[in-house]
Amino acid sequence: MITLRARALALALGFALSGSALALELSEHEQAGKRLYREGLSSSDAQLLARVGASDMSVPASVLPCASCHGNDGRGRAEGGVRPPSLDWQRLAHGQGERQANGRSYPAYADASLARAIQHGVDPAGNRLDPAMPRFELSLADQRNLTAYLKRLAEERDPGVEEGVLRLGTLLPASGPLAEAGRVVRAVLEDGLAQLNQQGGIHGRRLELVVLDPGDDPGSAELALNRLLDEERVFTLVTPLAPMLDQRLATLLEQRNVPLIGSTPRSGGSAQIFDPLPGLPAQLLSLADHARNALGLAPEGLRVVYAGDEQAVLAEQVRERLQHQGWRPAPIQAFDGQVIDAPGIVFLGRAQAFGELAAVLQGAGRVPYLFGASSQVAAAVADLPTQWSQRVFLAYPFVPGDWTEQGLASLAGLQQRQGLDPRQASLQVNTLCALRLLTEALKQIGRDASREQLVAALEGLHDVTTGLTPALSFGPGRRQGMAGAHVVAVALPGPRFNSVAPYRPLPDVP
């Protein structure tokens, strides 16, 4: 327990109490040093320069800030065969006390020798630093600011990382059309975190979830997101439901270096967003693969059709990827009640519009192949007439055949504990997969967690088994755990769903 005297001392030192941990408060000079360290920007707003290589070529320091090699946490990360050293001040000030492969020892740094190393590339013993180390042209004020921040760098933790708590955040609507989905996601998250906390948490920290309502418009959603990050100070986001932030979410996360684990409308388009399941383009490409290999459609046989302006960008992405796969699709077409002439139609949009498209085509005496993602159009197939039997193909990220005995037991236990409807299994599985990925990554990065380390750990996850989906894998250029989907044919009346092509990763899907 923190005593009154300890509280007073902490406040006197400029710290803010948060739970059982002290959140680091930086002085004005340290804040300026942090900006220089992470962004290469001077406190005077003047452009800083860095000299690179033997030729002393000058480039803006913002192109090569310290954090780009040493990391936001100052620990350094290997890249291109170079391993930048740790910038922990305790280590620098007391000397490394070790001999490297070249037989050199590295003596302790002081303020003056640190400035010499940063500006001239020479260590306290007069040895030249690695040529990969840029030499920065800093004013006296900038050097002092940077030194001040480096002395605090090891103390600074990312938001949400406290002595006994790791705080996670999400945006889930409490009213409106997504309220029920929000209730389901919250139940799955709270159940999963409770199970982890009963086992002692992760690396001795209890996982805490902060849930805010995004409201029903982009403005309220952005305010809620900023509150999560600025006031609640969450470490990472998990499976938010805020489609109204579709156009802004990736940018907002990248500006703040905040990772997100879970599906979003634009998953796959941001280095900060890790989606367990395939996005719509990847799912539709699996359908196109089946159309060519099993249905024999010609390269000109597919047309991408969308309903709703919000689908236009995705539709164009799908068309471009079809071209990359060897298809020759016509330009994308918006559906507004007209007949569309094509042997196969790849559709993006809501279930109602999909049903309307089928009715218009049938009325014109045409029954082409229709392809769509189950998450968008499955609700419409029950009302289709029998003429569409075996003419409609849906993409499913997972099917019951993917479920292991352990995975099924885990899902059933969750549903029983939380009173969840098994018919909402898709949403439940997606959330469980996000928790599985988060848990695995947190275990790997250890107790001294940072957002940068979390992103690196998620990026390094390969063949993660969930018991409910095909194995999930990520990589430096891959932010979706699956690169494709199962293909399911719809038999009518019924409807009956028959798996006709199992999941297999498509090679060109990031």
GUKEFI-794984 format. One line per 2 residues: number of its first residue (from 0); their letters; for each residue x, y, z of C-alpha. Coordinates in steps of 0.05 Angstrom, whole numbers, always signed. Example, Ala and Ser with C-alpha at 12.3 -4.5 7.8 and 13.67 -1.06 7.14 Angstrom:
2
0) AS) +246:-90:+156 ~ +273:-21:+143
***
This chain:
510
0) MI) +0:+0:+0 ~ +25:+70:-17
2) TL) +31:+114:+46 ~ +11:+187:+49
4) RA) +84:+205:+57 ~ +101:+165:-6
6) RA) +45:+201:-43 ~ +72:+268:-22
8) LA) +142:+250:-42 ~ +119:+224:-110
10) LA) +80:+288:-123 ~ +140:+330:-102
12) LG) +183:+294:-152 ~ +133:+308:-208
14) FA) +105:+238:-215 ~ +31:+219:-223
16) LS) +5:+159:-186 ~ -32:+108:-227
18) GS) -53:+46:-190 ~ +9:+17:-158
20) AL) +56:+45:-209 ~ +86:+115:-220
22) AL) +75:+141:-291 ~ +136:+178:-316
24) EL) +127:+253:-324 ~ +178:+287:-368
26) SE) +204:+359:-360 ~ +198:+409:-417
28) HE) +271:+395:-436 ~ +260:+319:-433
30) QA) +197:+325:-475 ~ +237:+363:-527
32) GK) +292:+310:-524 ~ +239:+256:-534
34) RL) +214:+291:-596 ~ +285:+296:-623
36) YR) +299:+223:-606 ~ +236:+196:-638
38) EG) +223:+245:-695 ~ +289:+280:-708
40) LS) +257:+348:-695 ~ +290:+407:-660
42) SS) +257:+446:-604 ~ +269:+508:-646
44) DA) +232:+477:-706 ~ +296:+488:-747
46) QL) +313:+430:-793 ~ +366:+384:-763
48) LA) +415:+348:-808 ~ +450:+282:-801
50) RV) +514:+261:-836 ~ +516:+190:-862
52) GA) +572:+144:-884 ~ +644:+158:-902
54) SD) +622:+212:-952 ~ +587:+251:-897
56) MS) +525:+257:-940 ~ +474:+303:-906
58) VP) +402:+282:-897 ~ +346:+311:-853
60) AS) +350:+282:-783 ~ +275:+267:-788
62) VL) +293:+213:-839 ~ +340:+179:-790
64) PC) +317:+194:-720 ~ +351:+157:-663
66) AS) +290:+114:-652 ~ +291:+87:-723
68) CH) +351:+43:-704 ~ +353:+42:-628
70) GN) +277:+35:-621 ~ +229:+76:-579
72) DG) +254:+38:-518 ~ +327:+51:-534
74) RG) +346:-22:-534 ~ +367:-27:-607
76) RA) +344:-78:-657 ~ +385:-117:-708
78) EG) +375:-94:-779 ~ +417:-106:-841
80) GV) +471:-142:-801 ~ +480:-82:-754
82) RP) +460:-86:-680 ~ +453:-16:-650
84) PS) +473:-17:-577 ~ +426:-5:-519
86) LD) +420:+68:-497 ~ +403:+52:-425
88) WQ) +438:+108:-387 ~ +458:+65:-328
90) RL) +495:+21:-377 ~ +526:+79:-414
92) AH) +547:+117:-352 ~ +580:+57:-319
94) GQ) +612:+30:-382 ~ +592:-34:-416
96) GE) +646:-73:-379 ~ +651:-125:-433
98) RQ) +695:-140:-493 ~ +665:-145:-562
100) AN) +687:-191:-619 ~ +736:-138:-643
102) GR) +771:-140:-575 ~ +753:-68:-558
104) SY) +725:-47:-490 ~ +676:+10:-483
106) PA) +688:+59:-426 ~ +635:+99:-390
108) YA) +601:+159:-421 ~ +591:+228:-391
110) DA) +550:+285:-419 ~ +608:+313:-460
112) SL) +631:+246:-488 ~ +559:+228:-506
114) AR) +553:+293:-545 ~ +618:+276:-581
116) AI) +592:+207:-599 ~ +526:+235:-625
118) QH) +556:+291:-665 ~ +623:+263:-687
120) GV) +616:+187:-682 ~ +672:+176:-632
122) DP) +667:+139:-566 ~ +699:+161:-499
124) AG) +763:+123:-515 ~ +771:+157:-583
126) NR) +747:+97:-623 ~ +706:+109:-685
128) LD) +635:+84:-678 ~ +604:+40:-731
130) PA) +598:+77:-798 ~ +524:+61:-799
132) MP) +515:+109:-740 ~ +493:+178:-767
134) RF) +527:+240:-739 ~ +477:+293:-719
136) EL) +488:+367:-724 ~ +456:+392:-660
138) SL) +454:+459:-625 ~ +476:+462:-553
140) AD) +403:+466:-531 ~ +383:+405:-574
142) QR) +442:+365:-547 ~ +423:+382:-475
144) NL) +351:+363:-488 ~ +370:+297:-520
146) TA) +418:+279:-464 ~ +365:+296:-412
148) YL) +316:+249:-446 ~ +366:+192:-454
150) KR) +377:+194:-379 ~ +303:+180:-369
152) LA) +292:+134:-428 ~ +299:+69:-389
154) EE) +247:+94:-338 ~ +194:+111:-390
156) RD) +141:+58:-402 ~ +89:+59:-455
158) PG) +19:+77:-432 ~ -20:+21:-399
160) VE) +42:-16:-372 ~ +41:-13:-296
162) EG) +73:-52:-241 ~ +16:-102:-233
164) VL) -31:-84:-290 ~ -30:-84:-365
166) RL) -88:-42:-391 ~ -123:-59:-456
168) GT) -176:-18:-491 ~ -233:-27:-541
170) LL) -291:+12:-571 ~ -358:-25:-568
172) PA) -426:+7:-583 ~ -478:+3:-528
174) SG) -536:+23:-572 ~ -557:+21:-645
176) PL) -551:-35:-696 ~ -483:-59:-670
178) AE) -502:-61:-597 ~ -514:-136:-596
180) AG) -448:-149:-631 ~ -414:-103:-580
182) RV) -445:-143:-523 ~ -418:-208:-552
184) VR) -348:-181:-563 ~ -346:-153:-493
186) AV) -369:-218:-463 ~ -315:-257:-500
188) LE) -260:-208:-481 ~ -280:-204:-407
190) DG) -287:-280:-403 ~ -219:-291:-435
192) LA) -183:-240:-391 ~ -216:-268:-329
194) QL) -190:-337:-347 ~ -119:-309:-357
196) NQ) -122:-269:-292 ~ -144:-330:-253
198) QG) -80:-363:-277 ~ -38:-305:-252
200) GI) -42:-259:-312 ~ +18:-251:-358
202) HG) +87:-241:-328 ~ +56:-224:-262
204) RR) +9:-170:-290 ~ -66:-172:-287
206) LE) -99:-155:-354 ~ -150:-100:-348
208) LV) -200:-81:-402 ~ -227:-10:-413
210) VL) -289:-7:-456 ~ -316:+58:-485
212) DP) -377:+70:-529 ~ -357:+101:-597
214) GD) -425:+131:-607 ~ -457:+133:-676
216) DP) -415:+181:-717 ~ -342:+192:-735
218) GS) -334:+251:-689 ~ -358:+216:-626
220) AE) -317:+154:-644 ~ -253:+194:-652
222) LA) -266:+228:-586 ~ -275:+160:-553
224) LN) -211:+135:-584 ~ -172:+196:-560
226) RL) -200:+186:-490 ~ -177:+113:-491
228) LD) -107:+135:-510 ~ -100:+200:-472
230) EE) -141:+192:-408 ~ -147:+116:-399
232) RV) -77:+107:-428 ~ -88:+38:-456
234) FT) -30:-3:-482 ~ -64:-32:-543
236) LV) -132:-39:-575 ~ -168:-106:-581
238) TP) -226:-121:-630 ~ -260:-52:-631
240) LA) -327:-45:-667 ~ -324:+25:-695
242) PM) -338:+23:-770 ~ -352:+97:-769
244) LD) -277:+106:-760 ~ -263:+66:-823
246) QR) -229:+122:-861 ~ -188:+149:-802
248) LA) -171:+92:-756 ~ -107:+68:-789
250) TL) -80:+139:-793 ~ -97:+154:-720
252) LE) -63:+90:-696 ~ -1:+102:-737
254) QR) +6:+173:-712 ~ +6:+147:-640
256) NV) +43:+81:-653 ~ -14:+43:-622
258) PL) -23:-30:-644 ~ -91:-62:-655
260) IG) -108:-136:-655 ~ -174:-153:-689
262) ST) -215:-142:-752 ~ -230:-73:-779
264) PR) -262:-51:-844 ~ -193:-35:-872
266) SG) -153:-91:-841 ~ -89:-107:-879
268) GS) -76:-34:-897 ~ -38:-12:-835
270) AQ) +27:-35:-803 ~ -7:-26:-735
272) IF) -68:-70:-747 ~ -62:-146:-740
274) DP) -125:-182:-763 ~ -131:-256:-744
276) LP) -177:-271:-803 ~ -172:-254:-877
278) GL) -200:-188:-903 ~ -253:-185:-957
280) PA) -204:-180:-1016 ~ -167:-244:-993
282) QL) -233:-281:-985 ~ -259:-260:-1053
284) LS) -193:-280:-1086 ~ -204:-351:-1059
286) LA) -272:-351:-1094 ~ -240:-327:-1158
288) DH) -188:-383:-1153 ~ -246:-433:-1148
290) AR) -281:-400:-1207 ~ -221:-412:-1251
292) NA) -199:-481:-1227 ~ -266:-515:-1214
294) LG) -317:-475:-1254 ~ -274:-461:-1315
296) LA) -290:-387:-1321 ~ -249:-351:-1375
298) PE) -202:-294:-1356 ~ -256:-244:-1379
300) GL) -310:-281:-1341 ~ -310:-243:-1275
302) RV) -337:-174:-1260 ~ -331:-138:-1193
304) VY) -396:-107:-1172 ~ -409:-66:-1109
306) AG) -468:-35:-1074 ~ -456:+26:-1031
308) DE) -404:+80:-1041 ~ -364:+55:-980
310) QA) -349:-9:-1019 ~ -319:+25:-1080
312) VL) -246:+26:-1055 ~ -248:-47:-1035
314) AE) -280:-65:-1101 ~ -223:-32:-1139
316) QV) -172:-68:-1095 ~ -205:-134:-1112
318) RE) -204:-118:-1186 ~ -130:-100:-1184
320) RL) -113:-165:-1148 ~ -154:-205:-1198
322) QH) -112:-174:-1253 ~ -50:-194:-1216
324) QG) -75:-266:-1215 ~ -84:-266:-1290
326) WR) -158:-246:-1296 ~ -180:-192:-1345
328) PA) -240:-163:-1309 ~ -280:-104:-1336
330) PI) -280:-40:-1295 ~ -316:-45:-1228
332) QA) -391:-30:-1231 ~ -438:-1:-1179
334) FD) -504:-38:-1173 ~ -565:+7:-1172
336) GQ) -620:-39:-1194 ~ -595:-52:-1264
338) VI) -581:-118:-1300 ~ -507:-136:-1301
340) DA) -480:-179:-1357 ~ -424:-225:-1336
342) PG) -414:-301:-1329 ~ -389:-290:-1257
344) IV) -402:-232:-1210 ~ -357:-218:-1150
346) FL) -401:-178:-1102 ~ -385:-130:-1046
348) GR) -442:-100:-1005 ~ -497:-115:-956
350) AQ) -542:-177:-958 ~ -603:-137:-979
352) AF) -568:-111:-1041 ~ -543:-181:-1057
354) GE) -615:-207:-1055 ~ -638:-150:-1099
356) LA) -583:-164:-1150 ~ -603:-238:-1153
358) AV) -677:-218:-1164 ~ -660:-169:-1220
360) LQ) -616:-220:-1255 ~ -668:-275:-1249
362) GA) -722:-228:-1275 ~ -679:-217:-1337
364) GR) -671:-292:-1346 ~ -599:-293:-1325
366) VP) -568:-338:-1272 ~ -493:-325:-1271
368) YL) -447:-349:-1216 ~ -450:-303:-1156
370) FG) -391:-298:-1108 ~ -391:-262:-1041
372) AS) -362:-262:-971 ~ -406:-299:-921
374) SQ) -398:-241:-871 ~ -432:-195:-920
376) VA) -485:-235:-958 ~ -500:-301:-923
378) AA) -564:-273:-892 ~ -594:-265:-962
380) VA) -585:-335:-989 ~ -644:-367:-951
382) DL) -692:-325:-992 ~ -662:-342:-1060
384) PT) -705:-386:-1107 ~ -681:-455:-1127
386) QW) -654:-429:-1194 ~ -594:-404:-1156
388) SQ) -577:-472:-1127 ~ -502:-487:-1138
390) RV) -495:-419:-1171 ~ -478:-381:-1108
392) FL) -410:-390:-1074 ~ -390:-359:-1008
394) AY) -323:-350:-974 ~ -317:-372:-902
396) PF) -252:-359:-862 ~ -266:-422:-822
398) VP) -314:-480:-822 ~ -333:-531:-768
400) GD) -282:-579:-799 ~ -227:-533:-773
402) WT) -249:-542:-701 ~ -209:-589:-659
404) EQ) -239:-623:-598 ~ -203:-575:-552
406) GL) -223:-514:-593 ~ -296:-536:-594
408) AS) -295:-548:-519 ~ -265:-479:-508
410) LA) -319:-446:-551 ~ -375:-485:-519
412) GL) -350:-468:-449 ~ -348:-394:-467
414) QQ) -419:-397:-494 ~ -444:-432:-432
416) RQ) -409:-385:-383 ~ -431:-322:-418
418) GL) -499:-345:-445 ~ -478:-332:-517
420) DP) -517:-355:-578 ~ -479:-408:-618
422) RQ) -507:-376:-681 ~ -459:-318:-667
424) AS) -399:-364:-670 ~ -364:-324:-725
426) LQ) -359:-262:-681 ~ -340:-303:-621
428) VN) -285:-341:-658 ~ -256:-277:-687
430) TL) -251:-246:-617 ~ -222:-310:-587
432) CA) -169:-311:-642 ~ -150:-239:-627
434) LR) -142:-256:-553 ~ -100:-317:-571
436) LL) -52:-275:-613 ~ -47:-220:-561
438) TE) -33:-271:-506 ~ +21:-306:-546
440) AL) +55:-240:-565 ~ +53:-214:-493
442) KQ) +84:-277:-467 ~ +141:-271:-517
444) IG) +160:-199:-503 ~ +168:-210:-428
446) RD) +153:-166:-369 ~ +185:-102:-396
448) AS) +132:-93:-449 ~ +129:-38:-501
450) RE) +84:-25:-560 ~ +143:-30:-607
452) QL) +160:-99:-579 ~ +87:-121:-585
454) VA) +85:-103:-659 ~ +151:-140:-670
456) AL) +125:-201:-632 ~ +60:-203:-670
458) EG) +97:-196:-735 ~ +139:-256:-716
460) LH) +81:-303:-701 ~ +77:-363:-748
462) DV) +30:-423:-750 ~ -7:-403:-687
464) TT) -60:-457:-673 ~ -127:-434:-647
466) GL) -167:-499:-650 ~ -221:-460:-687
468) TP) -188:-436:-752 ~ -131:-455:-798
470) AL) -63:-437:-768 ~ -50:-362:-765
472) SF) +15:-330:-790 ~ +41:-259:-798
474) GP) +105:-228:-825 ~ +140:-163:-841
476) GR) +92:-148:-898 ~ +33:-189:-874
478) RQ) -19:-164:-825 ~ -73:-216:-836
480) GM) -67:-284:-803 ~ -99:-320:-861
482) AG) -88:-308:-935 ~ -152:-338:-963
484) AH) -215:-374:-944 ~ -256:-437:-952
486) VV) -304:-439:-1011 ~ -375:-461:-996
488) AV) -429:-475:-1048 ~ -502:-460:-1032
490) AL) -553:-514:-1048 ~ -627:-494:-1051
492) PG) -679:-501:-1025 ~ -653:-503:-955
494) PR) -605:-471:-957 ~ -551:-523:-949
496) FN) -478:-504:-947 ~ -427:-552:-978
498) SV) -353:-540:-973 ~ -324:-548:-1043
500) AP) -253:-521:-1034 ~ -214:-521:-969
502) YR) -173:-462:-945 ~ -105:-456:-976
504) PL) -60:-394:-970 ~ -58:-353:-1034
506) PD) +13:-332:-1049 ~ +0:-260:-1069
508) VP) -45:-240:-1010 ~ -7:-198:-958
***
